[in-house]
Amino acid sequence: MEEESRDREDWGAPGPRVEALATGEEGANSGGRTAADGSGNQPKKRASVEGLKGESSSRRGLGWKLAGWSLHLYTASGAVFGLLALFAIQRRSAEEALLWMLVAAVIDSTDGAIARWLDVRRLIPSIDGRRLDDVVDYFTYVVVPIVFLVTLDYLPGHWWLVAPPLIASGFGFANTQAKTEDDFFLGFPSYWNVVALYIWLFRLPAPVNGVIVTVLAILVLVPIRYVYPSKTRPLRPVTVLLCGFWGVQLLLQFTFPDRMPSWWMYSSLHFPVYYLGLSFALHWGWLSGRRVSRGDPSVPFGASRPPVENGGGG
């Protein structure tokens, strides 16, 4: 479940240094220094520029265009699996609905890496991959899980209980500071599919679930930093490994529900507990004695931050 949004940075263009190399500005800006130091680096720089231009031109063919469109179709297909989850909810088939939500989350977790490799923004400049990703994610991470909870009676059907997660997550997706410069989510990252999963697992009374959902909706707007599983640097290999194992656990549970032991799903709590523990430890500096984030944690939700020099971090 990678992620409010959800993988928005994954669709970004190359950094300013790459752009400068590709356009020749880097060489122009540093040419005097290169000539002065006599280090003989100018031919290497020219070769680097030519290499970038060659790579760019090599990705203009029909095959690369088809690959770019295929990636966008792959991202958009998450909405189809969200719809399949709604159909399963209508039939009151909770495990099938959770399976389709898991498939949508897997798509969201993998499309960003492919987008970076393809440099899809340059291949298909007319399609905003970030916006497409956000639209699909809001549907599959927010709307579908809330429908799941209300329709299957895990959440009271009162509008004032259903409205907070929908509205808070809407603000969360629209927040330009939803991801910090050092790759954290700012505010609870609207993992309502995970919330729905464990509410279904523990089958608590609907009023208790209502309190849980309301508290988490408030936390969407509270500027606490949460780990971005595939990108937050501290303990990233451990996080990715545990997240992958967790995903396999869920996939086996929903694919072979009659074959898994009763303790199997409860053991999957290892990753949510690890995730929250690591997020809070990094935010409050319990691991290193200082906050990991370079940003100001006192900045209110949605407030703009001063621009970062040299293109920003991350």
C-alpha positions in Angstrom: 0.0 0.0 0.0 2.1 2.5 -1.0 1.0 4.8 -1.1 -1.5 8.9 0.0 -0.7 9.2 -3.0 -0.6 7.3 -2.8 3.0 7.7 -5.0 2.9 11.3 -6.1 6.6 12.1 -6.2 7.2 8.9 -8.2 5.8 10.6 -11.3 8.2 13.6 -11.1 10.6 14.7 -13.8 14.4 14.4 -13.4 16.1 16.9 -11.1 17.5 20.2 -12.1 21.1 18.9 -12.6 19.8 16.3 -15.1 17.8 19.0 -16.9 20.9 21.3 -17.0 23.1 18.5 -18.4 20.5 17.7 -21.1 20.2 21.3 -22.2 23.9 22.1 -21.9 23.3 24.8 -19.3 25.5 22.9 -16.8 28.4 23.1 -19.1 27.8 26.7 -19.9 27.6 27.7 -16.2 30.7 25.8 -15.2 32.7 26.0 -18.4 35.0 28.7 -17.0 35.8 26.7 -13.9 36.5 23.5 -15.9 38.8 25.3 -18.3 40.6 27.0 -15.4 41.3 23.9 -13.3 42.8 22.0 -16.3 41.4 18.7 -15.0 40.4 17.5 -18.4 36.8 16.9 -17.3 35.2 18.8 -20.2 35.2 15.8 -22.6 33.5 13.7 -19.9 30.9 16.3 -19.4 30.2 16.5 -23.2 30.0 12.7 -23.3 27.5 12.9 -20.4 25.3 15.4 -22.2 25.4 13.3 -25.4 24.5 10.2 -23.4 21.5 11.9 -21.9 20.4 13.2 -25.3 20.9 9.7 -26.8 18.8 8.1 -24.1 16.1 10.7 -24.5 15.9 10.2 -28.3 16.0 6.4 -27.9 12.8 6.6 -25.8 10.7 8.4 -28.4 9.7 5.4 -30.4 6.3 3.8 -30.6 7.3 1.0 -28.3 8.2 3.4 -25.5 5.0 5.3 -26.0 3.0 2.1 -25.7 4.9 1.3 -22.6 3.9 4.7 -21.1 0.3 4.3 -22.0 0.4 0.7 -20.6 1.7 2.1 -17.3 -1.1 4.6 -17.1 -3.7 1.8 -17.9 -2.1 -0.2 -15.1 -2.5 2.7 -12.6 -6.1 3.3 -13.7 -6.9 -0.4 -13.4 -6.8 0.1 -9.6 -10.2 1.7 -10.0 -11.6 -1.4 -11.7 -10.5 -3.6 -8.8 -12.1 -1.0 -6.5 -15.3 -1.5 -8.4 -15.0 -5.3 -8.1 -14.6 -4.7 -4.3 -17.9 -2.7 -4.3 -19.6 -5.6 -6.1 -18.3 -8.0 -3.5 -19.5 -5.7 -0.7 -22.9 -5.6 -2.3 -23.0 -9.4 -2.1 -21.7 -9.1 1.5 -18.6 -11.1 0.7 -16.1 -9.4 3.0 -13.0 -11.5 2.2 -13.5 -11.1 -1.6 -13.9 -7.4 -1.1 -10.7 -7.2 0.9 -8.9 -9.3 -1.7 -9.8 -6.8 -4.4 -8.7 -3.9 -2.2 -5.4 -5.6 -1.7 -4.9 -6.0 -5.4 -5.6 -2.3 -5.9 -3.0 -1.5 -3.2 -0.4 -3.7 -4.9 -0.9 -1.8 -8.1 -0.5 1.5 -6.3 2.7 0.1 -4.6 4.4 -0.9 -7.8 3.4 1.6 -10.5 5.6 4.4 -9.1 8.9 2.4 -9.6 7.9 1.6 -13.2 7.0 5.3 -13.8 10.5 6.4 -12.6 12.2 3.8 -14.8 10.2 4.8 -17.9 10.3 8.5 -17.2 6.6 8.4 -18.1 6.1 12.2 -17.9 8.3 12.7 -20.9 6.8 9.8 -22.8 3.2 10.8 -22.3 3.3 14.5 -21.3 -0.5 15.0 -21.9 -1.4 12.7 -19.0 -0.7 13.9 -15.4 0.2 10.6 -13.7 0.1 12.2 -10.2 -3.5 13.3 -10.7 -4.5 9.9 -12.1 -2.8 8.2 -9.1 -4.6 10.5 -6.6 -8.0 9.9 -8.2 -7.6 6.1 -8.1 -6.2 6.2 -4.6 -9.0 8.3 -3.2 -11.5 5.8 -4.6 -9.7 2.6 -3.5 -8.1 3.8 -0.2 -11.0 5.9 1.1 -14.4 5.5 -0.6 -14.4 1.7 -1.0 -13.2 0.9 2.5 -15.8 3.3 4.1 -18.6 1.7 2.0 -17.2 -1.7 3.2 -17.5 -0.6 6.8 -21.0 0.9 6.5 -22.6 -1.7 4.3 -21.4 -4.6 6.3 -22.5 -3.0 9.6 -19.0 -2.5 11.0 -19.7 1.2 11.3 -22.9 3.0 12.2 -24.6 4.4 9.1 -24.9 8.0 10.5 -23.6 10.6 8.1 -21.8 12.4 10.8 -19.6 9.3 11.4 -19.0 8.6 7.7 -18.3 12.2 6.7 -15.0 12.8 8.8 -12.8 10.2 7.0 -14.1 11.3 3.6 -13.6 15.0 4.2 -10.3 14.7 6.1 -8.8 12.4 3.4 -10.0 14.8 0.7 -8.0 17.5 2.4 -5.1 15.1 2.8 -5.0 14.3 -0.9 -5.2 17.9 -1.8 -2.5 19.0 0.6 0.6 20.1 -1.3 2.7 19.3 1.8 1.3 15.8 2.2 4.8 14.4 1.7 7.8 16.0 3.3 11.0 16.7 1.6 12.6 13.8 3.4 10.0 11.2 2.3 7.5 11.1 5.1 3.7 11.4 5.0 2.4 14.4 6.9 -0.7 13.3 8.8 -2.2 9.8 8.9 -1.9 8.6 5.3 -5.5 7.5 4.8 -4.9 3.8 4.9 -8.6 3.2 5.3 -8.3 -0.2 3.6 -6.0 -1.3 6.3 -8.4 0.1 9.0 -11.3 -1.8 7.4 -9.2 -5.0 7.3 -8.5 -5.0 11.1 -12.0 -3.8 12.0 -13.3 -6.8 10.1 -10.7 -9.0 11.8 -11.5 -8.0 15.4 -15.3 -7.4 14.9 -15.6 -4.8 17.6 -18.9 -3.2 18.3 -19.9 -0.6 15.6 -19.9 2.4 18.1 -16.3 1.5 19.1 -15.3 1.3 15.4 -16.9 4.7 15.0 -14.7 6.2 17.6 -11.6 4.6 16.0 -12.5 6.0 12.6 -13.2 9.5 14.0 -9.8 9.6 15.8 -8.0 8.5 12.7 -9.8 11.0 10.6 -8.6 13.7 13.0 -5.1 12.4 12.8 -5.1 12.9 9.0 -5.0 16.6 9.7 -2.5 16.5 12.5 1.1 17.1 11.2 2.7 14.0 12.6 5.1 12.3 10.2 4.4 8.7 9.1 6.8 6.4 7.3 6.5 6.2 3.5 7.3 2.4 3.4 9.2 2.3 0.1 11.1 5.7 0.5 11.7 6.7 4.1 15.4 6.1 4.6 15.8 5.0 8.2 15.4 1.2 8.4 14.1 1.1 4.8 15.3 -2.4 4.1 13.6 -3.7 7.2 10.4 -1.8 6.4 10.3 -3.1 2.8 10.9 -6.7 3.9 8.3 -6.7 6.6 5.8 -4.9 4.3 6.4 -7.5 1.6 5.9 -10.4 4.1 2.8 -8.7 5.4 1.4 -8.5 1.9 2.0 -12.2 1.2 0.3 -13.0 4.5 -2.8 -11.1 3.4 -2.8 -12.5 -0.1 -2.7 -16.1 1.2 -5.4 -15.4 3.7 -7.8 -14.1 1.1 -6.9 -16.5 -1.6 -7.1 -19.6 0.6 -9.3 -18.6 3.5 -10.2 -22.2 4.5 -6.6 -23.4 4.6 -5.1 -20.8 6.8 -4.9 -21.3 10.6 -6.9 -19.1 12.9 -3.8 -17.3 14.2 -2.6 -16.4 10.7 -4.4 -13.1 10.4 -3.7 -12.0 13.9 0.0 -12.5 13.3 -0.2 -10.0 10.4 -0.5 -7.3 13.0 3.3 -7.3 13.2 3.6 -4.8 10.3 1.0 -2.2 11.5 2.5 -2.2 15.0 6.0 -1.9 13.5 4.8 0.9 11.1 3.2 3.0 13.8 6.0 2.4 16.2 8.7 3.4 13.7 6.7 6.4 12.6 6.3 7.8 16.1 9.9 6.9 17.1 11.3 8.8 14.1 8.9 11.8 14.5 9.7 12.4 18.1 13.3 11.4 17.8 13.2 8.4 20.1 15.7 6.5 18.0 18.3 9.2 17.3 17.6 11.8 20.0 16.4 14.3 17.4 13.6 14.5 14.8 14.5 12.8 11.5 12.6 15.3 9.4 14.4 18.5 8.4 11.0 20.3 8.1 9.4 22.3 10.9 6.8 20.1 12.6 5.0 23.1 13.9 3.9 24.2 10.4 0.1 23.9 10.3 -1.5 21.4 8.0 -1.7 22.7 4.5 0.5 25.7 5.2 3.2 26.4 2.6 6.9 26.0 3.5 9.7 28.2 2.3 11.2 26.9 -0.9 14.2 24.6 -0.6 17.3 25.6 -2.6 18.8 23.5 -5.3 15.6 21.7 -6.2 14.7 20.3 -2.8 15.6 17.1 -1.0 14.6 13.5 -1.2 
